[in-house]
Amino acid sequence: SYDEAKESIVYSYTKSFNAFAAKLSEDEANKLSAMDEVLLVFKNRYRKLHTTRSWNFIGLPLTAKRRLKLERDIVVGLLDTGITPESKSFKDDGLGPPPARWKGTCGHYANFSGCNNKIIGAKYFKADGNPDPSDILSPIDVDGHGTHTASTAAGDLVPNASLFGLANGTSRGAVPSARLAIYKVCWSSTGCADMDILAAFEAAIHDGVDVISISIGGGSPDYAHDSISIGAFHAMRKGIITVASAGNDGPSMGSVSNTAPWIVTVAASGIDRAFKSTVQLGSGKNVSGIGISCFNPKQKQYPIINAIDAAKDSKSKEDAKFCNSGSLQANKVKGKVVYCLGSWGTEATVKEIGGIGTVIEYDNYPDVAQIFIAPATVVNHSIGETVTNYIKSTRSPSAVIYKSHEEKVPAPFAATFSSRGPNPGSKNVLKPDIAAPGIDILASYTLRKSLTGLDGDTQFSEFSLISGTSMACPHVAGVAAYVKSFHPNWTPAAIRSAIITTGEI
């Protein structure tokens, strides 16, 4: 009946393209798909998010030529987890009213006071009706991801930005005077729904954004059944360029996502710095590991123990090697540095039972420095052997893990995690299109979430270092906005071509 049909409608997309989202049975969907006037029907799915110095590194320093009058008319739209409006990156000093052509709106929601002349639009999309107690029904960002990407693309200048002294410098976007429009489509519990993504694309197109940045993946390689591909196509028809992340499923071949030819697909690369921690052994020897440990030691040395020697019993020894939960004797670990095999997060288990720090040996030595909840570092097998041999060599082994520091490294290089081609959707379309900095990127963050998101973490900061093609994407979106400020009449294809053909290694 008409009433039942009306009741089933979730979204009706009428402003920018002709479509709708509805609650249908499989039989109803098949019948609809068979109609001549229906182009396609596809199932709503939930997608995942892809996770300072970088602008200088890629050749866009503060001294770069800018056309401020036109830059102030550029609007960058972000489809993400929302925004932290109180961040210094989004202050509107010196900015006048939004461009006269702007049609977007910004309401007052829970924990969200509204916009200013920097954030000129903010909406949220969540049509599934499922409550999310860990999130807020407003454009506010409780995850940090959206705040980070927005400030990377078009954040204002913030001098002396750092993560507890690490990566200190001026945080900014590519176009600090451009405007931001925020479309929250990703939620803590469920991720990012196709139907919400399409609704956000429609709104962004109608509102009048110039560039769309979307650091979301997990879609279909079939362009006709992919919400980002469809939304970006309609944006392109209206002269709006869409920049999207390539995905974090590397180094597997054919793992790249967001592969439609009208999207600028961005891989992640490294810049010329890494974050490492020095571990000083009781013998006086120093070894180094990767990771972000923000803790200064409170004493010169601590006892160190191999986790296998702290096993609860003989049956637990294999689990103890990896510091698995429940496998270690707390009294043997308390107040000590613990050596074990594992990866990021292992230090949380050690901290929970009283350990003072963790030296983690990881087979796949990472190029990304994750933030630790407690003093820790990740070492390769060779350094791991040095540590274990030292522990065996003395009756009272000791060690200390110092706060992380920056080191210069050769760059650029492709991030190990960055998704690779060839394009699974079409062998004739090369993807990704370009790589941009996506490792250990400093940008604004939210104080509503700890730095690690782990239970018991008491580290909160207005800035954070995050890695992923999610971080690379807004670098290129910012560059697209920069190009647009010099060539306002260029098409998305022209801007895409300019970016791809002028990229340097």
N, C-alpha and C positions, 0 to 999 in steps of 0.2 A: 504494500500500500504506500501511498504518498507519505503518510506520517511515519511509517517505519523507515522509509528511505531517508527522510529528513533527519530522523533520529540517528541514523548510522553515520552521517557525515561528521568528520572530525575537522577537516580543513577544506575550504573552497578557495582555490587559487585563481583569482580573476584579474588582479591588477597588472601582472607582468606576463603571465602565461595562463593557459586554459587547462586546469586540472583540478582534481580533488582527492582527498584522503578520506577513506571510509572504513568502517568495520563491516567486513563481508565474510561470508562463508566461502569455502573453496569453490563450491558449485556456483555461487553468485559471481565470484571473481572470474570463473571460466566463461560464464554466459556473457558477462560484460566484455571480456577480452575478444569474444567472437564477433562482436558488433563491428560493422564496417567503419562506423564513425569514431571508433576508439582506437587510438594509435598503439597503446600498450597498457598493461596492468602489471605491477610488480609489488611484491610483499614488502611491508615496512620492516626494516631491520635496524639494529642498534650498532653504531660504529664506535670507534675508540679514538682518543686523542693521540697524536704522534709525539712526546717530551724531549759594549764600552770601548773595549779595545778593538772589537771586531770591525767597526766602521773605518777606523784608520787602516786596518789591515787590508781591507778590500778596496781602498783608494777613495773613500768618501770622508775626508777629515772635516773638522769644524771650519776650516778655511776654504772649503769647496765653494765654488760660485753658486749662488742661490738667487732665485727670483721670488722674493718674499711675498710680493703682492699676489702672485699667482699661487704660490705655495699655500697661502692662507685660505684659498678657495678650494683646495683639494680635500676631499673627504675619503678617508680609508675606513672601510667597513670590515669588522672582524666577527666571524662566526666561531664562537669559542665558549669558554666557561663563564663569561661575564667580565666584570672589571672592578677594581678597587678605586672608586672615584677620589678618595682622600689622598691618594699617592701624589707625591711631589711631581711625578712625571706627567701628571694630567692637570697641572695648574694652567690657568688661562691668561697669565700676565701678558699684556700687550696685544691680545687678540680682540678684535671687534665682534659684532654679531655674526652668526652663521651666514654663509652665502645666500643671496636672495632666492636662488633656485631651490634651496633645501626644503624638502617636504616632510622630513622626519620629525618624530615627536620624542619626548622624554618625560615619562611620568614619575610620580613619587610612589615608591614601593617600600616593602619591608626592608629596613636597614639601608635604604637607598634614598638619598636626599634629593636626587635630581641631577641635572647636567649643568654645565657651564659653557663657556665659549670654546672650550677644547673638546670636551665630550658633548657633542651636539645631538646625539640620538642614543637611546638605550631601550631595548625591548628584550623580553624573554619569551621562549616558546617551549611549552611542555603540554602536549595534548593528550598524553596517555592517561591522565587522571590519577596515576599512582603517586601516593605520597612519598616524599624523600626526606626523612627526618634529618639527614646529614647535610641538606642543602637549604637554600632560601628561595622562595618563589619571587624572585626579583632579578634584575640584571647584576646583582652583587656577586662577586667572585669569592667562593669559599675554597677554591682549589689552588689558585695562584697561576694556573696555566694561561688563562685569558689575559690577566694583568701583565704577565711577562711578555706575551706576544704583542699586545697593544703598545707597550712602552718601547719594544724593539722596533716596531714599524714607524711610530710617529710620536714617541714620548718627548716631552720637553727636556731641556738641559737640567741635569741635577749634578752639581759639583760634589766632589768627595763622596761619591757613591761607592759602597763596598759591601762585602759580606764579612763582617767582623774584621775588617782590615785587609781582606784578600780582594784582589782585582780592583784595587782603589783607582778611581779616575772619575771622569765626567760621564755619567750615563745619559744616553740620548737615543732618539730614533733617527732614521734617515732624513725625515722631513719634520723637524721639531715644531714648525708652525702650522702644519696641516691639522685638520680636524679629525675626530674619531667618531665612528658610529658603531655601537656595540649591539650584537645580536646573540644573546645567550641561548645556545642550543644543546649544551652538554651538561649533564647532571651527575652528581657524585655516585648515585647508586646504579643508574641505568645506562649511562653513556649518552650517545648522541643519536636521536631517532631520525630516520630518513624523512618522515613527514614534517618534523620540526625544521630540519635543514632546508627543505623546499620552501616552507613558509618564511624562513629567514631570508632566503635568496629573493623571494618575491618582494618582501618588505624592503630589502636593501636596494633592489632595482627601482622600486617605486619611490623610495626616499631620495634617491639621486646620488648614491656614492660613486666615486670614480674608480676605486680599486677595492677588490674583495680579497681578503686574506683568510684562508681556512686551513688550519693545521689539524685536520681530521682524516682518518683513513678507514680501511676495512671494507671498502665498497666492492662492487662487481666490476670485472674487467670489460664487461659488455656496457658500452656507453649508454645504450638505450634503457638499461635497467639500473643505472647508478644515479643517485639523487644529486651528488655533487656535479657530475657530468651534465645532467639535465639543467640544473640551476645555473651553472657556469655558461652553458650554451645560450640561455635566454639573456644572461647578463651581457655576453659578447654581442648579441644582436642589438643591445641598447648602448653599445660603446663602452662597456665596463669590463676591465681586465680582471680575471680571477687567477690568483696565485695559490697553489696548494702544496702541501708536504708530500714527499715521495714515499714515506713510510719508514719504519724502524725494523724491518724484517731481514736486513742484510746480515752476512754477505751472500745470502742465497740468491742465485740467478733467477730472473723473472719474477722477483718479489715486489717490484715497484707498483704503487697504486696511484690513483688520480691521473690516469693516462690519456684522457681525451686530448685531441690535438689543439683544442682551443683553450686549454689550461696551461699555465706555466708551472711545470712540475719541478719541485726543488729538492735536491739531495743535500746531505749534510757533509761539511768538511771541517777540518780542524784549523785553528789559528796557531800562531807561534808561541803559545804558552801552555804549560801543563801545571797541575797542582799536585805536589808531592809532599810526603812527610818523611822526615829522617827518623830512623829508629837507631838509638845508640845502645849497643850491647854493653854488658858489664865489663867486657874485655877491652873496651875503648873503641872497638870497631863500629863504624857507622854504615848502615845500609839504608836503602831508600825504597819507598813504595808509593803507589798512586792513590789519590783520594783526597777528600776535603774534610780534614779534622780541625775543628775550630777551638780546640782546647789546649791551653798551656798547662804543662805538668806542674803539680804542686810539690813534687820532690824530685831529687836528682835521679834516682833509680827506684824501680819496683821489682819484686821477684817475678820471674817469668817461668811459665810451665807449659809443656807440650800437652795439648788437650787430651791426648790418648792416656797420659799418666794421671788424669783426673777422672777417668771413667768410673761410673758407679760400680760396675762389676765387669767380669770378663765378657759377658754377653753384650755389654754396652760399648765395647772398645771401638767397633766399626763406626757406630753413630757418634761416639765421642771425638773421633778424628775430625769430624765435620762440625763439632760443637752443636749437634742437634739438640733441640729442647728435650730435657729430661734425661740426658745421657751423662751429665757431669755431676760430680760431687761439689756442692756449693762451698763446703769448708776448704776444699783444695784449690778453689778458684778465687775466693774472696780476697780482694786487695792485690791481685796479681795481674800481670799481662799474660794473656793466653795466646798460644800459637795454634792455629788449626787450619784445615782445608775448608774452603767455602767460597762465598761471594758476599756482595753487599747485603747487609741485614744480619749477617752472622754475629756482628758485634753487639746487636741488640739482645741476643740470647745470653751472651757473656755478661753484659751489663746487668741483666735481670737477676742474675744469681750472685752479683757482687764483684765481678771482675772489673779491673781498673782500665783495661784496654785490650785490643785484639790485633794480632798480626795475622793476616789472612792470606794463605797461599791459594792462588786461583789459576787453574790451567790456562784459561783463555784470558791472558793478561789484558786488561781493558785499555782503550784509549780515552775513556771517559772517567772523570773524577767524581764519583758519587759522594754526597754529603753523608757523614756518619753521625749516628746518635750519641756516640761515645768515642774516646780516643781510639783510632784504628788506622790501618793502612793495608793496601792490597799489594802483595809482592809476587814475583814470578817464581818458578820452581828453583832456579839457581840460587836466588836470595833465600828462599825457603830452606834450602839445604844448609846454607850458611848459619841460619838461625837455629835449626834443629841440632846441627853439629856442635854449636856453641853450648846449647842447653845440656847436651850429653857430656861436655868436656869439664864441667865443674859441679861441685856439690851445691853451690848457692848461685845459680844463674840469675841475672837481673837484666833489665832493659827499661828504656823509657821511650815513649812516642812523643815527638815534638809536634807543635802546631804546624799545619801545612804551610807551604811557601810556594811561590811561583818559580818556574824554571823555563828558560827559552828552549824551544824545540823546533826542528825543521818543519816548515809548513809551506803551502797547504798540503793536506792529504785527505783522502776519502775516509770518512768515519766507518769503522767496521760495521756498525749497526745500520748504516744507511742502506735502504733498499736499492737493489740493482735492476738493470734491464736484463734481457730485452723485454719490451712491452708485451705483457700477456694478452692485451686486448687487440693489438694489431702489429704484426711484424714490420709493417711499412712506416710506422710512426716511432721515431727514436724517443725514448724516455729513460731516465729523467732528462729535463731540458738543461739544467744548470745546477751547480752546487754553490752553497753559501755557508758561512760559519754556523755550526750547529753543535759545537762541543764547548761545554763550560762557559755558557753565555751569561753574563751578568745583566740583569734587568729587574724591573720592579716586581714585587711579590706582594702577597697578602699577609696581614698579621692574624688572619682568621684560621690559619693552618700552620703547624710547625714545619720546619724546613724539610724533615724527612717524612712527615705524615704518620710516623710510627707511634704506637702507644708509649707514653712515658717521655716523649721528646719535649724538652723545655726550650728548644732553640727557636726563636722567632726573629724575623728580620724583614725590613722593608724592601730589601733586595736579596736576590738569590742567584746562584749559579745552576743552570739547568742545561741539559743536553737533549738533542733529538732533532729530527727533521722539522718538528714543530717550531724549533727556534730558528732554523734556516729559512723557513717559509716567510716570516715577516721581514727578514732582511731583504728578500727580493721584492716583496710587496712594497716596502719602503722605497726601494730603488725605482720600482714602477711609478710610484707617486712622484718621485723626484724627476723622472723623465717627463711625466705628464705636466709638471709645473713649467717645463720649458717648451713643451709641444702639446698644448691643450687640445689640439684638433687631431692628434694622431689616433689611429684605431688601436684596439687591443693587439691586433696582429703586428702592427708597426712597433709598438712598445715591446712586445715579446721578442721580435726580431732584433731590435736594438740591444736588448739585454743579453740575448744568447750569443750574438755575433761579436760583442765587445768584451765578453768575459775573458779574464786572463788567469793563467796558472801562476 
